[in-house]
Amino acid sequence: MAFNPIAKKEYYSIGEVCEITGLKPHVLRYWETQFKSLMPVKNRAGNRAYRKRDIEMIQLVKTLLYERKFTIDGARQKLAELRKDGAQLEVELEETALKDTFRELADELADVVAYIDAFRRGEAAPGEIPER
């Protein structure tokens, strides 16, 4: 697994967003029907074009649904509350991004430790750490 923070681009394809968030395209498309704040623009070809802010919102929704175990309705209400207090929304978005970054770093470190252990046992050759 390669460390993959949100790159500095203006627009991202749905495939790139799926890679960044770990979600499937059909999940993103469904969430767009359920959350008003998830409305990526469409390019001339009609393809979704996500911005960094869209990805941050997707990660927040993912956290609310998968980690904090909100229902869709509950997550929608929580986002509405956060939008009323814009500063709190920013805090939630930042915390979610940091947690995702730390999780990815922990995965990278686990890969390095596993490689070192395998190397010490003679089961891995010197070189690049294999991806999961």
C-alpha positions in Angstrom: 0.0 0.0 0.0 1.5 3.3 -1.0 0.9 6.5 1.1 -1.6 8.5 -0.9 -2.6 11.8 0.5 -4.9 14.0 -1.5 -2.6 15.3 -4.3 -2.6 19.0 -5.2 -4.8 19.0 -8.2 -7.8 21.0 -9.1 -10.0 18.1 -10.2 -10.1 14.4 -9.7 -11.8 11.6 -11.6 -14.1 9.2 -9.8 -11.4 6.5 -10.2 -8.9 8.7 -8.4 -11.4 9.5 -5.6 -12.1 5.8 -5.2 -8.4 5.1 -4.9 -7.9 8.0 -2.3 -11.0 7.1 -0.2 -11.1 3.3 -0.6 -14.7 3.4 -1.8 -16.3 1.9 -4.8 -17.8 4.2 -7.6 -21.4 3.0 -6.9 -21.0 4.0 -3.2 -19.9 7.5 -4.2 -22.8 7.8 -6.7 -25.3 6.7 -4.1 -23.9 9.1 -1.5 -24.4 11.9 -4.0 -28.1 11.1 -4.0 -28.2 11.2 -0.2 -26.0 14.1 0.8 -26.5 17.6 -0.8 -23.0 18.5 0.1 -21.6 15.8 -2.2 -22.2 17.3 -5.6 -19.2 17.1 -7.8 -19.2 19.2 -11.0 -19.3 17.4 -14.3 -16.9 18.1 -17.1 -17.8 18.6 -20.8 -17.9 14.9 -21.3 -20.3 14.5 -18.4 -17.8 12.8 -16.1 -17.7 13.7 -12.4 -14.9 16.1 -11.5 -14.2 16.2 -7.8 -12.4 18.9 -6.0 -10.3 18.6 -2.8 -13.2 19.8 -0.7 -15.5 17.1 -2.2 -13.0 14.5 -1.2 -12.7 15.9 2.3 -16.5 15.7 2.6 -16.6 12.1 1.3 -14.0 11.2 3.9 -16.1 12.8 6.6 -19.2 11.0 5.5 -17.2 7.8 5.4 -16.1 8.4 9.0 -19.6 9.2 10.2 -21.1 6.1 8.5 -18.3 3.5 8.9 -16.5 4.5 12.1 -19.0 6.4 14.1 -21.9 4.1 13.0 -24.3 6.9 12.0 -27.3 6.0 9.8 -27.6 7.9 6.5 -30.2 10.1 8.1 -28.1 10.6 11.2 -25.1 11.5 9.1 -27.2 13.9 7.1 -28.4 15.6 10.3 -24.8 15.7 11.7 -23.6 17.4 8.5 -26.4 19.9 8.7 -25.5 20.7 12.3 -21.8 21.1 11.3 -22.7 23.4 8.4 -24.6 25.7 10.7 -21.4 26.0 12.7 -18.9 26.4 9.9 -15.9 26.5 12.3 -16.9 23.1 13.7 -17.3 21.7 10.2 -13.7 22.7 9.4 -12.5 21.1 12.6 -14.3 17.8 11.7 -12.9 17.9 8.2 -9.3 18.5 9.5 -9.6 15.8 12.1 -10.9 13.3 9.5 -8.0 14.1 7.1 -5.5 13.7 9.9 -6.9 10.4 11.0 -6.8 9.1 7.4 -3.2 10.3 7.1 -2.1 8.6 10.3 -3.9 5.4 9.3 -2.1 5.3 6.0 1.3 6.0 7.7 0.6 3.2 10.2 -0.1 0.8 7.3 3.2 1.9 5.6 5.1 1.4 8.8 3.6 -2.1 9.2 4.8 -3.0 5.7 8.3 -1.8 6.5 8.4 -3.8 9.8 7.1 -6.9 8.0 9.8 -6.5 5.3 12.5 -6.1 7.9 11.3 -9.2 9.7 11.2 -11.2 6.5 14.7 -9.9 5.5 16.1 -10.9 8.9 14.6 -14.4 8.4 16.2 -14.6 5.0 12.8 -14.6 3.2 13.2 -11.2 1.5 15.9 -9.8 -0.7 17.3 -6.3 -0.3 15.4 -3.8 -2.3 12.0 -2.2 -2.5 9.4 -3.1 0.1 6.7 -5.1 -1.7 3.2 -3.7 -1.6 0.3 -5.6 0.0 
